[in-house]
Amino acid sequence: MKIVVGLSGGVDSAVSALLLRRQGHEVIGLFMKNWEDDPEDQCPARQDLIDAAAVADRIGIDIEAVNFAAEYRERVFATFLAEYQAGRTPNPDVLCNAEIKFRAFLDHAMSLGAECIATGHYARVQAVDGVFQLLKGVDPGKDQSYFLHRLTQEQLSRTVFPVGGMLKSQVRALAREAGLPNHAKRDSTGICFIGERPFREFLSRYVPRRPGPIITAAGRVVGRHEGLAYYTLGQRQGLGIGGQREGDGTPWYVSAKNLATDTLTVVQGHDHPSLLVSSLRAQDASWIAGAPPPSGHYGAKTRYRQADASCRFSPEDTGSFALTFAEPQWAVTPGQSAVLYDGEVCLGGGVIA
């Protein structure tokens, strides 16, 4: 087949292209530039493009660079800012996958005459009775199905994940054996357009600082925050109130944000009851099969890299759903995604309300 591979400059997409080339497919590399608000020295995109081009040269495929920065700003970054200003903590990687990597990129690949696209995500696709399922990646420490839960049948039908059935160690070993120039390149972490700089410094360029009091659950003022947008539930670092500890001196954690009063509430102890919830409601649901699964017992993640938590799923007519957990969940955060699983199969999910 003719397959366009999203080459990011990282080792996972490089090995994806290598595997497809070895399987005899006609492979074209495509580098996506999704951000251009920063000077070149603050954005890793230039070096990533150099790395992607070196990989393409080594494998023996053509590569094209495409700028999706306008689409990214309109479809992803605008929502990112609106969510923070509303006091929630969004997950831009989920939106980027749904709107850029598997929509704008997919559309561009189809215009090149491709039959499908490929990325370096750790996930798998299988067809069962004509329905495309999204499965977890084989490597439990790298599974990225959580970030892909908003993909549709149309998108999955035209997507392959060549490294989804591999362990990360196998991917690096194969890259080394093939002489890929980025075989030892460090994995990127965090939000792509923020890079290595402090998050608060970046966000302050777009969201004004609105300082206010930091209070305990009993209402005692223990400090000042710089703006509710800069904090998230369960946060421990960067509160600036270490000298205000009470009782046994355990660390403070953010337990609530109140936009009406501009107050940030903190509690002491990782397992404080205020940080634990037994149920949640999610909205803006998206289901991979096109419709919600029947009510019943499933597994769910409320954040990336957590084990599936046993829960009862109850769909609602409004495109929302409720989850009731067998065990209380820690720091469930509005704006993040609640993603539902049936074993290895990712069913979809929604935004925690």
N, C-alpha and C positions, 0 to 999 in steps of 0.2 A: 504494500500500500504506500501511498504518498502521505507521510506523517510530518507535521510541523511540531517540533519540540521547543518548549519554552526553556531557553538556555539562560540561566540566571547568573552564571559565573561560578556557581557552587558545584560541589562534587556530585550531588544527587542527580541534578539535571544532566550533568555531563555523562554519567554512567547510563542514564536513561537513553540518551542519544546513541551512545556506544552499543548498547544492547540491541536497539532497533536496527542500527546499521548492520550489525553482525547477523541479524535475522533476515537480512536481505531487503529491507524496506528502503524506499526512497525517502531520505531524511533531510529536512531543512531546519536549521536552527533559527530561532527568533528571540532576540533580546528585547525585553520590554523596559522602557524608561517611564516610570510612573510618577516621578517627583522632580521638580526643577525650581523650587523656591529658594534653594540654598546656593551659596558659592561652591565651586567645584571642590574646594578643599574640605568642605563639610559633608559632602555627599559621596558615598562609596560607589555610585553608579559608574563613574568613569573607569575605575579599576575593575569593576565587575564585568564591564563590556570588554575590556582588554583580556580578562581571563576567559570569558565566553568565546571570544574570537580565537584565542590560542587553542581551546578545546576543539572548536570546529575545524581548525587547520589540522590538528593531530588526527582527528577521526576521518577527515576528508569529506566534509559536508559544507554547503554554503550556509552563511548566516546573514540575517537581516536585522537591523535595529529599528524598532518602531516606538514612537513617542505616544504614550497614552496618558500623559500628564493632565490634559484637559478633562478627559473622561474620569480620571481618578479624583481630581478635585471636585467635580460635580457629583459623582456617584458615591464616593467613599469619604473624602475628607470633609465635605459639608455636613454629612451626617455625624461624623466623628466629633466635630466641634459642637454641633447642636446638642448631642448627647451629654458632653461634658458640661455645657452651660446649663443643662437641665438637672445636673447633679448626679448623673449616671456615669457608669464606666463602660464605654463601648468596646467592642472587639473588632478593630478595622480589618484584621486578616480574614475574618468570615465574610465581610462585605467585599473585600478585594477579590477573593476567590469567585464569589457569585457574579460580580459586576465587571471585573477586569480580566482575570486570568481565564475564566471560563465563559465569558460573553464577548467583550471587545476583542480579546486574543483569538477566541474561537471564530468569530465572524471574519477576522482578518485572515486566519488560516484557510477558511473555506473559500475566501476570495482568491487565494493562491492555488486553488484546486486540490487542497488536501482532503483526504477522506476522514482523517481524525487528527486530534492533537495529543500530545504527551507532555507530562510534567514530572518533576522529581519528587512528588508527594509520596509519603508512605501510607498508601491506601490501596484497595483493590476494587475492581468492578467485575461482577458476574451477572449473566442473564439467566433468569429462572422463569420459564413459561412466558417469555416475551417481555418480562419486567426486569429492568436493570437495577441491581442492588449495589450499594456502596458498602464494602467490607473494611474492617480495620486492617491496618498494615500488620504484617507478620511480626515485626519488631515491636514489642509492647512499649519500649521506651521511646519510640519515634513515631508511633501511630498518629496520623494527622487527620483522621476522619472527622474529628470534632470541628475542624476548620472548614470542612467540605460539606457540612450537613445541609446547606441550602441549595445544593446542585439539583438540577431537574433531570427528568428522564431524557430529554433532548440532549442536554449537556453530557450526561454520563454515556449515552449511546455513541458519542463521538470522542471519547476520552480513554486513554490507556495510561496506567501507572506502572512503568516497567520495573521500578525498584520496590514496589509494594509488597512483593513476596520475599524480600531479602532482609537480612540484618544489616544494620549500619556498618558493622565491622566487615561484612562481605562486600559491601559497596566500596569501601575505602581500599580493601585488598584488590578488588578488580580494577579500580582506577590506577592503583600503583603498578599492577601487572601490565596494564595497557599503556603505561607511560603518560597518563594524562597529567598535564602540567599543574593542575589544581588538586591533586590527589590528597594533599595534606592541608588544604585550605580550611581554616576554622569556620565552623557553621555560624551563620548570622543568627543573632538573637534579637528579641524585642521587635518593636514596630519599625517597619522598613524605612519610613521617611524621617524618623527621629535619629536613627543611627546610634552612635556611642555617646552622644551628649546627654546631660541630665534632662529627664522628662519635664520637670517643672520649668526649667529654663526655656525649653522649646514651646510648651503650652502657653507660657506667659506672653509670647509674641502674638497670640490670637485670642486668648481669653483674658480679660482684665482681672487684675488681682482685686479681690474683695475680702479684706481681712475681717476676722470675727473671733469670738471667744471659743476656746476649747473647754468643754465642761465634762464633769464626771456624770455618771448615771444619777447621782444624788443632786446634781445641779451646781456643784462647786466649780468655780473657774480655776483652771490650772495652767492656762496659757493662752496664746493667740495663734490662730491659723492664718495662712496667707491667701486663702480663697478655697472654697469647698471643692472646686473643680480639680484641685491638685492632690486630692486625697481619695482613697478608696477603702471600702470596708475590709477589715482584717489587716490594714496597714500597721506596721510596727515601727519601721524606720522613718526618720525625718520629721518626727512630731515635735521635737525640741522641748519636751517636758520631762526628760529623764530625771531631773532633780526633784520632781513632784510626787515621787512614789509614796504609796500609803501601805499600811499593813505589812505584809511579808516582802514588799519591794519588788513584786513581779512586774514585768514590762507592761506598758500601756498598748492597747490596740484600738483602732477606730471601730466603733460599733454602730454609729448612725450619723447621717448628715441631714440637717434641717435647713432647706433653702429659705423658708419663710422667716426664720430668726437668725439665719447665717451662723448657726452654731454647729460645731463638730463635737460629737459625744465620744468619749473614750472610756474604756474599762480595763481593768487589770487582769491579766492571765489569758493564755491562749484559748482555754476552754471555758471562758466565762459564758454563762447562760445567754447573755445578750448576743453572742456571736453564733449561736446555734439555732437552726430553724428546722421544723419537721415538715414543712410544706412550702410550696411556692406557686405563683401563677406566672405564666409566660404568655406573651402575645406575639403578633406578627409571625405566626407559625409557618413553617415551610416543610413539606413532606416529600421525600424522595420518590415515593410511589405515586405522588399526585394527590393523595388523600390521607387523612390521619389513620393510624392503626386503630383497632378496636380498643376500648378501655380494658385495662387489665394490668398485670404486673410485668415490669420491664426493669432494665438498668438505665441509669442516667448519669451524665456528667454535668456539673454546674461550673466547671472550670477545666482547662486543659491539664493533662497529666494526672488527673485523679482517677482512682479506680471506679468502675461503674458502681453506683449506689442503687440498691434494691428500692423500688418505688412502685406506687400505684399511679397509673396514668388515667386522667379523665379529660377527654376532649370536650370543647365547648363550641357552640354554633358560631361564635364570633371570630373564629380563627385564633382563638386562645386555647390554653389548656392548663390543667392543674396537675401538680405532682405531689404526692404524699409519701414521705420516705419512711422506711422501716427503722432507720437510725438517723438522729439529727445530723444535719449537714452544716459545715463550718463556713461562715462568712459568705453566704449566698448574696451575690452582688447584682443589683439592678443594672441593666444594660449589657451584662454578659449573657452568654448563650446557655440555655438548658438543652442538652442534646440527648435524645432517646435511643436506646439500643435494645435489640433482641439478640443476645449473644454477640456474635461477630458482626451482625448486620446493623449498620447505622440507619435509623429510620427517618431522621430529620430532627427538628427542634424549633425553638423560638427564643425570643428575647425576654429575659427575666424582668418582670414588671415590679 
